[in-house]
Amino acid sequence: MKKFTPVIKARGFATQQSKRLSEKTLKKSQVASIFFAEVADVFLFITVLIKETFSRDFEFKEFFRQCFHIGYKSLPLVSVTGAIMGLVLTIQSRPVLVDFGAVSLLPGMVTVSIIREMGPVITALICAGKVGSGMGAELGSMKVTEQIEAMEVSSINPMRYLVVTRVLAATLMIPILILYADALGILGGWAGANIKGNVSFVLFFSQAFASISFVDFLPAVAKSFFFGAVIGLVGCYKGYNAGRGTASVGVAANSAVVLASLLVIVIDLIAVQISDMIL
């Protein structure tokens, strides 16, 4: 028996290695199947959403209520963010322009930076944190407490009443919030320029708007609609498909913020590449 002991040990080692390899392969296949199942659920969710969006019985009352919640109730946060954004950008950029003797270019530089990139992206990220998490938590709590199932039993279409209204409200209101934040950012830039200087209101804004054109507004406004649609879609999807436990509400809100913020950055990258090729 001693002669066959190394052979038995080698066979046992080979068996253990094959089991480990099979377990790794099984885990990879499970991860792949979960990923493709999630992608299929997203496409089905978007398909039903588009179908219900163009249905006859549109919930106008709920749509306007969501516009109020997304737009009006986000004004304080967006106002503070926009003003500080322009103020900080001006304070940080002014010393560099002073070294090159180009302080007169400060209003145009701040305005172009805010309108093209900083205003839409920063405001969209703020809305992803506030609006996206709110949608995920609200719909997730409705899913946990079985309110969505109760709506289905009561012959109320939850996709049309809950999801379509929120996604369209976010698509409409977030671009308006971005334009509002851009205006406050330019005002903050004027305030920042007057901290260590003396620039009149009329002179600052005449120099600011002399540096921009319609081409600067068009890509920023276009991508802001995509930002709003993605934030609303991700928040509703995560909340609508939350688990049954109470902990799933927090998971839905957290994952909605993370995924919406990531998609905002990705969409901004794609929009910049497209606008660079076209314009």
C-alpha positions as CSV (number, residue, x, y, z in Angstrom):
1,M,0.0,0.0,0.0
2,K,2.9,2.4,0.6
3,K,3.9,2.2,-3.1
4,F,0.4,3.5,-4.1
5,T,0.2,6.3,-1.6
6,P,1.8,9.1,-3.8
7,V,-0.5,8.1,-6.6
8,I,-3.6,8.3,-4.4
9,K,-2.4,11.7,-3.1
10,A,-1.9,12.9,-6.6
11,R,-5.3,11.8,-7.6
12,G,-6.8,13.5,-4.6
13,F,-5.0,16.7,-5.4
14,A,-6.2,16.5,-9.0
15,T,-9.8,16.0,-7.9
16,Q,-9.6,19.0,-5.6
17,Q,-8.2,21.1,-8.4
18,S,-10.9,20.0,-10.8
19,K,-13.5,20.8,-8.2
20,R,-12.1,24.3,-7.7
21,L,-12.0,24.9,-11.4
22,S,-15.6,23.7,-11.8
23,E,-16.7,26.0,-8.9
24,K,-14.9,29.0,-10.6
25,T,-16.5,28.2,-13.9
26,L,-19.9,27.9,-12.2
27,K,-19.5,31.2,-10.5
28,K,-18.5,32.9,-13.8
29,S,-21.5,31.4,-15.6
30,Q,-23.8,32.5,-12.7
31,V,-22.4,36.1,-12.9
32,A,-22.8,36.1,-16.7
33,S,-26.3,34.8,-16.4
34,I,-27.2,37.4,-13.8
35,F,-25.7,40.2,-15.9
36,F,-27.6,39.2,-19.1
37,A,-30.8,38.7,-17.1
38,E,-30.4,42.3,-15.7
39,V,-29.8,43.7,-19.2
40,A,-32.9,41.9,-20.4
41,D,-35.0,43.3,-17.5
42,V,-33.8,46.8,-18.3
43,F,-34.7,46.5,-22.0
44,L,-38.2,45.1,-21.0
45,F,-38.6,47.9,-18.5
46,I,-37.7,50.6,-21.1
47,T,-40.0,48.9,-23.7
48,V,-43.0,49.0,-21.3
49,L,-42.2,52.6,-20.3
50,I,-42.2,53.8,-24.0
51,K,-45.4,51.9,-24.6
52,E,-47.1,53.5,-21.6
53,T,-45.8,56.9,-22.4
54,F,-47.8,57.1,-25.6
55,S,-50.9,55.6,-24.2
56,R,-54.2,57.4,-24.1
57,D,-54.8,57.7,-20.4
58,F,-51.9,59.9,-19.4
59,E,-51.7,60.9,-15.7
60,F,-51.4,64.7,-16.1
61,K,-52.2,65.5,-12.5
62,E,-49.5,63.1,-11.2
63,F,-47.1,64.4,-13.8
64,F,-47.5,68.0,-12.7
65,R,-47.1,67.0,-9.1
66,Q,-43.8,65.3,-9.9
67,C,-42.7,68.4,-11.8
68,F,-43.4,70.4,-8.6
69,H,-41.4,68.0,-6.4
70,I,-38.5,67.6,-8.8
71,G,-38.3,71.2,-9.9
72,Y,-39.5,73.6,-7.2
73,K,-38.3,71.6,-4.2
74,S,-34.8,71.3,-5.7
75,L,-34.4,75.0,-6.2
76,P,-32.7,75.8,-2.8
77,L,-30.0,73.1,-3.3
78,V,-29.5,74.0,-7.0
79,S,-29.3,77.7,-6.2
80,V,-26.6,77.2,-3.6
81,T,-24.7,74.9,-5.9
82,G,-24.9,77.1,-8.9
83,A,-23.8,80.3,-7.1
84,I,-20.9,78.6,-5.3
85,M,-19.8,76.9,-8.6
86,G,-19.4,80.3,-10.4
87,L,-17.9,81.9,-7.3
88,V,-15.2,79.2,-6.8
89,L,-14.4,79.0,-10.5
90,T,-13.8,82.7,-10.7
91,I,-11.7,82.9,-7.5
92,Q,-9.5,80.0,-8.6
93,S,-9.0,81.2,-12.2
94,R,-8.4,84.9,-11.5
95,P,-4.8,84.6,-10.2
96,V,-3.7,82.6,-13.2
97,L,-5.2,85.2,-15.6
98,V,-3.5,88.0,-13.6
99,D,-0.1,86.4,-14.1
100,F,-0.7,86.4,-17.9
101,G,-2.3,89.8,-18.0
102,A,-5.6,88.5,-19.3
103,V,-8.0,89.5,-16.5
104,S,-10.4,90.8,-19.2
105,L,-10.9,87.3,-20.4
106,L,-12.2,86.1,-17.0
107,P,-16.0,86.7,-17.7
108,G,-15.9,84.9,-21.0
109,M,-13.9,82.0,-19.6
110,V,-16.2,81.5,-16.6
111,T,-19.3,81.7,-18.7
112,V,-18.2,79.3,-21.4
113,S,-16.9,76.8,-18.7
114,I,-20.2,76.9,-16.8
115,I,-22.5,76.7,-19.8
116,R,-20.6,74.0,-21.7
117,E,-19.6,71.7,-19.0
118,M,-19.6,72.6,-15.3
119,G,-23.2,73.7,-15.0
120,P,-24.9,70.7,-16.7
121,V,-22.7,68.0,-15.2
122,I,-22.5,69.3,-11.6
123,T,-26.3,70.1,-11.5
124,A,-27.1,66.7,-13.0
125,L,-24.9,65.0,-10.3
126,I,-26.7,67.0,-7.6
127,C,-30.1,65.9,-9.0
128,A,-28.9,62.3,-9.3
129,G,-28.2,62.4,-5.5
130,K,-31.5,64.1,-4.6
131,V,-34.0,63.1,-7.2
132,G,-32.6,59.7,-8.1
133,S,-32.3,58.6,-4.4
134,G,-35.8,60.0,-3.7
135,M,-37.4,58.0,-6.5
136,G,-35.5,54.8,-5.6
137,A,-36.5,55.1,-1.9
138,E,-40.1,56.0,-2.6
139,L,-40.8,53.3,-5.2
140,G,-38.8,50.8,-3.1
141,S,-40.9,51.4,0.0
142,M,-44.0,51.1,-2.1
143,K,-42.7,47.8,-3.4
144,V,-41.9,46.5,0.1
145,T,-45.3,47.5,1.5
146,E,-47.0,45.9,-1.5
147,Q,-48.6,49.2,-2.6
148,I,-47.7,48.5,-6.2
149,E,-49.4,45.1,-6.1
150,A,-52.4,46.8,-4.6
151,M,-52.5,49.3,-7.5
152,E,-52.5,46.4,-10.0
153,V,-55.4,44.8,-8.1
154,S,-57.3,48.1,-8.2
155,S,-57.0,48.2,-12.0
156,I,-54.4,51.1,-11.8
157,N,-51.4,50.8,-14.1
158,P,-48.4,51.4,-11.8
159,M,-46.0,51.9,-14.8
160,R,-48.2,54.6,-16.2
161,Y,-49.0,56.3,-12.9
162,L,-45.6,55.9,-11.0
163,V,-42.9,55.5,-13.6
164,V,-43.9,57.4,-16.7
165,T,-44.8,60.5,-14.8
166,R,-41.6,60.5,-12.8
167,V,-39.3,59.9,-15.8
168,L,-41.0,62.6,-18.0
169,A,-41.0,65.0,-15.1
170,A,-37.3,64.5,-14.6
171,T,-36.6,64.8,-18.3
172,L,-38.4,68.1,-18.4
173,M,-37.4,69.7,-15.1
174,I,-33.7,68.9,-14.8
175,P,-32.8,70.8,-18.0
176,I,-34.7,73.8,-16.5
177,L,-32.8,73.4,-13.3
178,I,-29.5,73.3,-15.2
179,L,-30.3,76.6,-17.0
180,Y,-31.2,78.1,-13.7
181,A,-27.9,76.9,-12.2
182,D,-26.0,78.3,-15.2
183,A,-27.6,81.8,-14.6
184,L,-26.7,81.7,-10.9
185,G,-23.2,80.5,-11.7
186,I,-22.6,83.5,-13.9
187,L,-23.9,85.7,-11.2
188,G,-21.6,84.0,-8.7
189,G,-18.7,84.6,-11.2
190,W,-19.5,88.4,-11.2
191,A,-19.5,88.3,-7.3
192,G,-16.2,86.5,-7.3
193,A,-14.7,89.0,-9.8
194,N,-15.6,91.8,-7.4
195,I,-14.0,90.3,-4.4
196,K,-10.5,91.4,-5.4
197,G,-11.5,93.7,-8.2
198,N,-14.1,96.2,-9.4
199,V,-16.1,95.1,-12.4
200,S,-19.5,96.6,-13.1
201,F,-22.5,94.4,-13.6
202,V,-23.0,95.6,-17.2
203,L,-19.4,95.3,-18.2
204,F,-19.1,91.7,-16.8
205,F,-22.2,90.4,-18.5
206,S,-21.4,92.2,-21.8
207,Q,-17.9,90.5,-21.9
208,A,-19.5,87.2,-20.7
209,F,-22.1,87.0,-23.4
210,A,-19.8,88.3,-26.1
211,S,-17.8,85.1,-25.7
212,I,-20.6,82.6,-26.2
213,S,-22.8,81.7,-29.1
214,F,-25.7,79.4,-29.9
215,V,-23.3,76.6,-30.6
216,D,-22.3,76.7,-26.9
217,F,-25.9,76.3,-25.7
218,L,-27.1,73.6,-28.1
219,P,-24.9,70.6,-26.9
220,A,-25.4,71.6,-23.3
221,V,-29.2,71.8,-23.5
222,A,-29.4,68.6,-25.6
223,K,-27.4,66.5,-23.2
224,S,-29.3,67.9,-20.2
225,F,-32.4,66.2,-21.5
226,F,-30.6,62.9,-21.6
227,F,-29.3,63.5,-18.0
228,G,-32.8,64.0,-16.8
229,A,-34.1,60.9,-18.6
230,V,-31.3,58.7,-17.2
231,I,-31.8,60.0,-13.7
232,G,-35.5,59.4,-13.7
233,L,-35.2,56.0,-15.5
234,V,-32.5,54.6,-13.1
235,G,-34.3,55.9,-10.0
236,C,-37.6,54.4,-11.0
237,Y,-36.1,51.1,-12.2
238,K,-34.1,50.5,-9.0
239,G,-37.1,51.4,-6.8
240,Y,-39.7,49.5,-8.9
241,N,-37.5,46.3,-8.9
242,A,-36.5,46.5,-5.2
243,G,-36.5,43.3,-3.1
244,R,-39.0,42.4,-0.4
245,G,-37.0,43.2,2.7
246,T,-36.8,46.6,4.3
247,A,-33.1,46.8,3.7
248,S,-33.8,46.7,0.0
249,V,-35.1,50.3,0.2
250,G,-31.7,51.6,1.2
251,V,-30.0,49.4,-1.4
252,A,-32.3,50.7,-4.1
253,A,-31.7,54.4,-3.2
254,N,-28.0,53.9,-3.0
255,S,-27.6,51.9,-6.2
256,A,-29.8,54.5,-8.0
257,V,-27.5,57.3,-7.0
258,V,-24.3,55.5,-7.9
259,L,-25.6,54.2,-11.3
260,A,-27.3,57.5,-12.3
261,S,-24.1,59.5,-11.4
262,L,-22.0,57.0,-13.4
263,L,-24.3,57.2,-16.4
264,V,-24.3,61.0,-16.3
265,I,-20.5,61.0,-16.6
266,V,-20.7,58.4,-19.5
267,I,-23.3,60.4,-21.4
268,D,-21.3,63.6,-20.9
269,L,-18.3,61.9,-22.4
270,I,-20.3,60.6,-25.4
271,A,-21.9,64.0,-25.9
272,V,-18.6,65.8,-25.8
273,Q,-17.2,63.4,-28.5
274,I,-20.2,63.8,-30.7
275,S,-20.3,67.6,-30.4
276,D,-16.6,67.8,-31.1
277,M,-17.1,65.8,-34.4
278,I,-20.2,67.7,-35.5
279,L,-19.4,71.2,-34.4
